Amino acid sequence: MREMTDENPIVSLVGKGSFEWLSGRFDRETLLADVPHDILTAVAGIDVATRDFGADGNAVTAIALVTFAYRLAGRRQQAHLGPRDLLLVKVLAKEELKRRDGQTAFLRVPEGLPLFEIITGEVGECIRSMATINSPFCRGV
């Protein structure tokens, strides 16, 4: 049996500081520009083609970000759209890191829109409905 002093495995994978930010400071007013660099770096680094995310700290961080966004929106995640959610947050993170480094971003992310709305609202719905090369929804394309 685990001792009570053992750290939660999810917290270990995400990192204590990142998990505390996600669970305590990520709120309905949080913009993409407010996300800490460590979280953006982790999310930008996930391999979205991988289907086994359990031991990948970057993927678990991205999943936590998506999970907290849906919770803020009062919506339930749809498991079959999980890979698309991860692709969305990966692209958002990469674009924000480019912006912070003074590079030209590929996409124009709505700067004034709270992050949870980008993920769970119209922007996210649009991304999730698009055909992608590794998507079962891409048949015949």
C-alpha positions in Angstrom: 0.0 0.0 0.0 1.3 3.5 -0.8 2.2 5.8 2.0 0.2 9.0 2.3 3.5 10.9 1.8 3.9 9.6 -1.7 3.1 12.2 -4.4 0.2 11.6 -6.7 1.5 10.1 -10.0 -0.3 12.7 -12.1 1.2 15.5 -10.1 4.6 13.8 -10.5 4.2 13.7 -14.3 2.8 17.2 -14.7 5.0 18.8 -12.1 3.9 20.2 -8.8 4.1 23.9 -9.9 2.3 23.3 -13.2 -0.4 21.2 -11.5 -0.9 23.9 -8.9 -1.3 26.5 -11.6 -3.7 24.4 -13.6 -5.9 23.4 -10.6 -5.7 26.8 -8.8 -5.0 29.7 -11.1 -6.4 28.6 -14.5 -9.8 30.2 -14.5 -12.5 31.7 -16.8 -10.4 34.9 -17.3 -7.1 33.1 -18.2 -5.8 34.1 -21.6 -3.3 32.0 -23.6 -0.8 34.7 -22.8 -1.2 34.0 -19.1 -0.2 30.3 -19.3 3.2 29.6 -17.7 6.2 28.9 -20.0 6.7 25.4 -18.5 3.2 24.3 -19.3 3.3 25.7 -22.9 6.6 23.9 -23.4 5.3 20.6 -22.2 2.0 20.9 -24.2 3.9 22.0 -27.4 6.2 18.9 -27.0 3.5 16.2 -27.1 3.5 13.6 -29.9 -0.2 13.7 -30.9 0.3 10.5 -33.0 1.0 8.5 -29.9 -2.0 6.7 -28.5 -0.4 5.7 -25.1 -0.1 8.9 -23.1 0.0 7.4 -19.6 3.8 7.8 -19.0 4.3 10.9 -21.0 4.5 13.9 -18.7 3.9 16.3 -21.7 0.8 14.5 -22.8 -0.5 14.3 -19.2 0.0 18.1 -18.9 -1.9 18.6 -22.1 -4.7 16.3 -21.0 -4.9 18.2 -17.6 -5.1 21.5 -19.5 -7.9 20.3 -21.7 -9.7 18.7 -18.7 -9.6 21.8 -16.6 -10.8 23.9 -19.7 -13.8 21.6 -20.1 -14.5 21.8 -16.4 -14.5 25.6 -16.5 -16.9 25.5 -19.5 -19.2 23.1 -17.6 -19.0 20.7 -20.4 -18.1 17.0 -20.7 -15.2 15.9 -22.9 -16.0 13.4 -25.6 -13.4 10.7 -25.5 -13.4 10.1 -29.3 -12.4 13.8 -29.8 -9.5 13.6 -27.3 -6.7 13.4 -29.9 -8.2 16.5 -31.6 -8.3 18.4 -28.3 -4.6 17.5 -27.8 -3.7 18.6 -31.3 -5.6 21.9 -30.7 -3.7 22.7 -27.4 -0.4 21.6 -29.0 -0.9 24.1 -31.8 -2.0 26.8 -29.5 1.0 26.3 -27.2 3.5 26.3 -30.2 1.9 29.5 -31.5 2.1 31.2 -28.1 5.7 30.2 -27.7 6.5 31.7 -31.1 4.7 34.9 -30.2 6.7 35.1 -26.9 10.0 34.6 -28.8 9.1 37.4 -31.3 8.6 35.0 -34.2 5.8 35.2 -36.7 3.0 32.9 -35.7 1.4 30.7 -38.3 -2.1 31.2 -36.8 -3.9 34.2 -35.5 -5.1 33.2 -32.0 -7.9 35.4 -30.6 -5.9 37.2 -27.9 -8.8 38.5 -25.9 -10.7 35.3 -25.8 -10.2 33.2 -22.6 -8.3 30.0 -23.2 -11.1 27.7 -21.9 -13.4 29.3 -24.6 -10.8 28.7 -27.3 -10.6 25.1 -26.4 -14.2 24.3 -25.7 -16.1 27.0 -27.7 -16.5 27.8 -31.4 -12.7 27.7 -32.2 -12.3 24.3 -30.6 -15.5 23.0 -32.3 -14.2 24.1 -35.7 -10.8 22.4 -35.1 -12.5 19.2 -33.9 -14.7 19.1 -37.0 -11.8 19.3 -39.4 -10.5 16.3 -41.2 -6.9 15.4 -40.3 -4.6 12.9 -41.9 -4.7 10.6 -38.8 -8.4 11.0 -38.2 -11.0 8.3 -38.7 -13.2 11.2 -39.8 -10.9 11.7 -42.8 -12.2 8.8 -44.9 -12.4 9.4 -48.6 -10.1 12.5 -48.5 
